[in-house]
Structures are given as C-alpha cells and as structure tokens.
Amino acid sequence: MVPVLFLLHVITVFLWSMSTIAAQPVASEALPIAKPNCTQDCGDVKIPYPFGIEAGCYIDDWFKIFCYKPTGKFAGQPTAYLNPANLNLVVFNISLEAGTIQVTTNFTFSSLGCVDQRTAVLPANLSGSPFLYSEKNKFTVIGCGGITWMMLSNGSKGGGCLATCDGSDPAQREFLDGCTGINSCCQTNIPPNLTAFNYSYQAIDTTYPGNDSCKKAFLVNPDWVGYSSGGMVSIKQLAIPMLLDWRLSNYSTLQIRGTADWANNSGTTCTNASLCSCSSGFQGNPYLPNGCQDINECEDSDPCPGASICINVRGSFRCQSPDQTVKLAIIVVGSVLGALLILICAWGLHKVIKKRINTKRKEKFFKQNGGLLLEKQSSGDVNVEKIKLFNSEELEKATDNYNANRILGQGGHGTVYKGMLADGSTVAIKKSKIVDEGEVEQFINEIVILSQIIHRNVVKLMGCCLETEVPLLVYEFIPNGTLSQYIHHQNEEFPLTWRVRLRVSIEVAGALSYLHSATSFPIYHRDIKTSNILLDDKFRAKVADFGTSRTVTIDKTHLTMSQVQGTFGYLDPEYFQSSQFTDKSDVYSFGVVLVELLTGQKPVSQTRPEEWRSLTNYFLLSMEENRLLDILDARVMNEGGKEEIMAVAQLARRCLNMKGKKRPTMKEVAVQLEGIFQLSAKDSDVHTNSGEVEYVLNGWHVGSTSARYNTIHIGSGSPSDVEPLIYVS
C-alpha cells in the first residue's frame, strides 16, 4: 500500500508543478552580494564579496573597505576607502562583471608657472597588490606647451602627451570642446599591466603666451560623466575618478568560495584570471556559494508571443502552446499511471514471492526442528494435539527480539527468556541450542512428555514454535527463582524454614511419584536437582527442565543409554556404571536434594576436604559416625524436632543406597514425608516471632503473630492428592 500512496503523491506534486512552473524560481527579491551577516553598502556604494567591511567579510586585507561616517558639524554621506593601510583611495563603484573598482585620482602639478599649485600627490603604487591601472583609463594633461611623459618604475617612458596653445584667453582654454592636443589639453592611452608610474614635464615651445604655464597630469575614466559633459574637466576639480582592474588569479577556489568546484558550477563563467561572472540567464554574486541564481524570465513580463505559455527553465525559458501543455500533461500522467500499475503488480508479486519463500522457510525449519516427529508421536498412543503452536513473530515481539535483558537463565540445552504475550500473560520462552538430529529428538521428547503431565507441581508447557531456525518452548512463567537459590543464598523475604523445606520436599516427591506411576507411560526425569525445582508466586515447588527425560513402556524397568547424561553430584552411581537408568535413579537424585535441604550445602564443594567433597559421601559418613548434627543447617537445627530431622535423614540415607533395588520408590518417599510433616504438626505448636512470616502449604495462610495451627488430612488417594491444610484455630 505504501508504494501506491507514494506514486499518488508524485502525481499530485507533478500536476501542481505543471500549474505553477512559470513562477519558479521567484527572482523578485534582491540576491545577497556580501557574505552572510556582512554589511553590503557604504553610503551609495555597494560592497560585494570578495570586498568587505568587517573582519571575515573580505578575502584578504587588500580587499578591505573602510567606511568613514562623518559626525557632528561634518556629518554627511559615508565615504568608502580602499585598503586604508596602503592605498587609501576613495571608492565610487565596484563592478563584479567588469572586474573593476572606480577610485579617485589626483592632479600631479608641473613646477613651471604653478604659483598656486596644491601639494602634489604621487600616483598610488599598486605593486604586489591584486590591482592594476585599467587600460580603459586615459593619460590626460591640461596646460600649454611641452611634453608630459609617463615614467615607469624601471625608468623607461610609458607614453607622452604634447599640448599647444593658440594664444587665446587662458581662462577659457580649459572649457573648449575635445582634448586633441591643442588648446591646453592632450591625452593618450596607457601601457598594459601598469602598477606604478610618475610624471615628467619637458618644455618645448614658448612662442605663444602661456606655453610655460602650470600643467596638470592625471589618469581619468573616460566613461565618467564629468569627462564628456560640455568639454574637458575644470582644473578646479581636485579628485577625478579612474579605474583599477582587480583579479583573483593568486587565490585558490577554496579561499574565494569555500569549495573546490565553484568555477565549474552551473550558472558561473570564469576566465583564466579568476574573473567570474554569472552566465546568461543567471544573476547574483559568482564569488559566493550558490551565488548565481536562475533568473525567472517569465515573472515580470511575458516574453512569449500570443497565447503561448512561458515556462521557465534553468538559465533560460521556453514558449509552449496550450495544446502542447495538455499533451505533455496527458503523456506524463499516463506514464505515471502506467508506472504505478507496473509497480503495484511488482509489489504484489514481491509480496506473493516473499510469502512463499517465508512459508517454505518455515516448512523447512518445521521439519528440521522435529515437526514431522511430533506429528508421528501425535498419531500414536501419545496425545499432543492440545499443544499450541506459536508463530515466530509473536514470540519475537514477546521477548523484545530476544533482548539480553530478558534472559532468565541459561543451561546446556538452551536459553530461557521472559516474555509478554499479546493477551498480557507472562511466559518463559526456552530457545533451544540444538544442532543435530539427536538433540532434535530430545527436544520433541520434552514436548511429548510435558504434554502428558497435568500436575500442580510440574511446570506447565503452554506451547512451542518449530518454524524458526532454533525451536522454542513456551512455559508458564515461574517468578520466584529456583530452590537452589534459596538454599545457598539466604533470602529474608522468604526464609527457608524447616516446615517450608518439608513442604517443598513433599511437593517434589509427589510430582516424581506422579511421573513414575500415575501417567500412561512411566516418565523418568533424569536430571532432578535443586536448580531444576522452581518456586511459583505462592512459593510452591515446580519441577522443570525435561530436556533429558524419557518415557518407558510398562513392561520395561529401565532405559539403556549410549551416553550417560545428568549433573555431577546428583548422578546415580549405579546408572553411571551400567548406563541403565531406572526409576530408582531419580530416587537417588531426590535423596541428594533432601541432603541439600538438611545441610544447606552444595552437592560438590571444593572447600571441603577431598574425601568429603561429595555431599553424599560427607552425609553418609556423618550418619555412620553418629555426628549428623555437626553438618545440619542452623535453621534446621533451631526449628526442626530431633525425631523429624532424623526421620528425614534416614529416608535420605535409604534413597542414597548404592544398590538401586534397596532404595524406596518415589511413592513410598512421598508417603513417608507427608507422615513426617503431619507428625511435626501434632508434636508441637507452630509459633513465630513478632514480624516473622511463615509460608504454609499451598500459600494458604500467613501468620505474623503468635498463633496455633492444627493439621487436617484431606483426601485418601495417591500422594499427589493429599494436601495438608493449615488453618488458624
């Protein structure tokens, strides 16, 4: 849908541009001639860049303009001076197009007859500057008789001028028309590339009166209005305009314009002397970035004849008849609509192809992750039809694209993330690490096993996702961590009291008893340990991680494994030697869990002596030597009765028997633990100190003051159906 909207937008913009093209660009506003934030005039004189008044507004000091603003009784029009430090010439005009600057010159007087001569000012020396005396200037002499020479800096003569007089009134000679060499005025051209000169006077003819009179020599701009209006200039004029050429050939383009390609920019034309101007159809200052802007010839007047429509183009314009405009609009709209149709078809085809590729990819992963195996299992005696299949997009969104901050834990079979589904429910999403076919079978096995388990003390499987590169399992979220954390890291919010330990052990034993004897096929967990026992929001035990679990047929008593799997410290030594896993192997691992609850110590510890590093050996040896009390957890010692503790210890000892046949079943273990728990309730009242919190079975009552609790037995079925209920009497 987005490409369609985009093309409709393009069509709208085009039609709008067709209707307004004659007004683009707008050129009515004056374009800047100076740099940004720089003054661009001094009185009536415009100051364009590369000239400037303030620091940073001119290219270098030669182009610096001083703007003098008289005050007080001399207040008047500001006057611009060129480079006061060296030249100090009054500026009348600066031309970017011609590359000239019009400044004042002064008379230079001869010594002959100049009784009223003013102080002579020598011509400005332009050597070393970017300025030249323009060849447009005329070398002019006013005065009768003799030759006035232009002397160059090397001592040679750059030209001369002879003026004669016919004996007329000297007062009128200065106002005669023309300057032809007679009647006290002569002039000639100046040499090219002139930067410095002086004048030399040579008397020749004294026949006529006044031939020995005072002479005045100067350069003058012949385009100056005072030069050609009613005769030659009056000798009373003290300052006469002349022209200086300026060039930028000694400056780099980066110095001039701040960019390396300004001379080749469209709209700008430059000479070898780095003298630039805006091309035809453009206006502005060519020495500024983007200084030359397109002129809109269609704006102020209509240069097109008749009913033709003026259309501005860059640097020019064109006239187009209304019929041509309509035809052009039809062609463009038709082309755009055709392109739109092609794009819609291409976009639709792309979506179809992408969907097919994505479907194929998901099918590939589904097979790769054991989807066919799951279907095969479902078609047999095991019912897995109720397992929800999540899509990959849903789980990515739930985990914020599997953000590392969402990780709950990591193990040998995968990483578990906390996720939030669209319906607001919180889940735990296990991202497996399977890479080969054997591990795929383990993954599907976990799904099959969990799909059969409906027990309050077993983590509930909510569904799975097989269409991703690595398969995913979605479990109910268990918020309060693992039993291992509470045993080995004391938590004041939930103290692991003696009765809580008994209750947790009963819940785990009941879950294992259910797995072994109450399901359609016996299920062996094969990795019972405190880190695989989770605590829910009411601190009820939940058995988790069935990645290595196996089901067995009723007529079999054990599983023969090609590779021993489990956790060191909890592993049944008989299974380790024979590679045959039985229900009694789970019993052994549960016995280690009981010892952990009794002692608060880890199954394997490097801090104990070498012969006691295994908690099982340490515990059994302490039992034999009748020093069990030395290794018990302090809370167990303080809160538990001696008979109860010894009963649990004896039960754990039976579970840890080296011979599996002599170990009790999980059903027997569950029954005995429930009996111990009930005995504990009958033998003593449960009291808590002020402010202490006691958690009881099924989260049912919390006491904060001294209270007496009685135990009522409900139910008479299997151990999993028996729930001790604690109530306040």
Stockholm file with secondary structure:
# STOCKHOLM 1.0

chainA/1-729         MVPVLFLLHVITVFLWSMSTIAAQPVASEALPIAKPNCTQDCGDVKIPYPFGIEAGCYIDDWFKIFCYKPTGKFAGQPTAYLNPANLNLVVFNISLEAGTIQVTTNFTFSSLGCVDQRTAVLPANLSGSPFLYSEKNKFTVIGCGGITWMMLSNGSKGGGCLATCDGSDPAQREFLDGCTGINSCCQTNIPPNLTAFNYSYQAIDTTYPGNDSCKKAFLVNPDWVGYSSGGMVSIKQLAIPMLLDWRLSNYSTLQIRGTADWANNSGTTCTNASLCSCSSGFQGNPYLPNGCQDINECEDSDPCPGASICINVRGSFRCQSPDQTVKLAIIVVGSVLGALLILICAWGLHKVIKKRINTKRKEKFFKQNGGLLLEKQSSGDVNVEKIKLFNSEELEKATDNYNANRILGQGGHGTVYKGMLADGSTVAIKKSKIVDEGEVEQFINEIVILSQIIHRNVVKLMGCCLETEVPLLVYEFIPNGTLSQYIHHQNEEFPLTWRVRLRVSIEVAGALSYLHSATSFPIYHRDIKTSNILLDDKFRAKVADFGTSRTVTIDKTHLTMSQVQGTFGYLDPEYFQSSQFTDKSDVYSFGVVLVELLTGQKPVSQTRPEEWRSLTNYFLLSMEENRLLDILDARVMNEGGKEEIMAVAQLARRCLNMKGKKRPTMKEVAVQLEGIFQLSAKDSDVHTNSGEVEYVLNGWHVGSTSARYNTIHIGSGSPSDVEPLIYVS
#=GR chainA/1-729 SS CHHHHHHHHHHHHHHHHHHHGGGCSCCCSCCCCSCTTCCCEETTEECCTTSBSSTTSSSSGGGBEEEECCCGGGCCSCEEEECTTTTCEEEEEEETTTTEEEEEEECEECSTTCTTCCCCCCCCCCTTSSEEECTTSEEEEESSSSEEEEEETTSCEEEEEECBCCSCCHHHHTTSSCCSSBTTEEEEECCTTBCCEEEEEECCCCSSTTTTSCCEEEEECTTSHHHHSSSSCCTTCCEEEEEEEECCTTSCHHHHHSSTTGGGSTTEEECTTSCEEECTTEEECTTSTTCEEECCHHHHSCCSCTTCEEEEETTEEEEECHHHHHHHHHHHHHHHHHHHHHHHHHHHHHHHHHHHHHHHHHHHHHHHTTHHHHHHHHTTTSCCTTCEECCHHHHHHHTTTTCGGGEEEEETTEEEEEEECTTSCEEEEEEECCCSHHHHHHHHHHHHHHHHCCCTTBCCEEEEECSSSSCEEEEECCTTCBHHHHHHSCCTTSCCCHHHHHHHHHHHHHHHHHHHHTSSSCEECSCCCGGGEEECTTCCEEECCCTTCEECCTTCCEEECSSCCSCTTTSCHHHHHHCEEEHHHHHHHHHHHHHHHHHCCCSBCTTSCGGGSBHHHHHHHHHHTTCGGGTSCHHHHHHSCHHHHHHHHHHHHHHTCSSGGGSCCHHHHHHHHHHHHHHHHHHSCCCCCTTCCEECGGGCCEECSCCCEEEECCCCSSGGGCCCEEEEC
#=GC SS_cons         CHHHHHHHHHHHHHHHHHHHGGGCSCCCSCCCCSCTTCCCEETTEECCTTSBSSTTSSSSGGGBEEEECCCGGGCCSCEEEECTTTTCEEEEEEETTTTEEEEEEECEECSTTCTTCCCCCCCCCCTTSSEEECTTSEEEEESSSSEEEEEETTSCEEEEEECBCCSCCHHHHTTSSCCSSBTTEEEEECCTTBCCEEEEEECCCCSSTTTTSCCEEEEECTTSHHHHSSSSCCTTCCEEEEEEEECCTTSCHHHHHSSTTGGGSTTEEECTTSCEEECTTEEECTTSTTCEEECCHHHHSCCSCTTCEEEEETTEEEEECHHHHHHHHHHHHHHHHHHHHHHHHHHHHHHHHHHHHHHHHHHHHHHHTTHHHHHHHHTTTSCCTTCEECCHHHHHHHTTTTCGGGEEEEETTEEEEEEECTTSCEEEEEEECCCSHHHHHHHHHHHHHHHHCCCTTBCCEEEEECSSSSCEEEEECCTTCBHHHHHHSCCTTSCCCHHHHHHHHHHHHHHHHHHHHTSSSCEECSCCCGGGEEECTTCCEEECCCTTCEECCTTCCEEECSSCCSCTTTSCHHHHHHCEEEHHHHHHHHHHHHHHHHHCCCSBCTTSCGGGSBHHHHHHHHHHTTCGGGTSCHHHHHHSCHHHHHHHHHHHHHHTCSSGGGSCCHHHHHHHHHHHHHHHHHHSCCCCCTTCCEECGGGCCEECSCCCEEEECCCCSSGGGCCCEEEEC
//
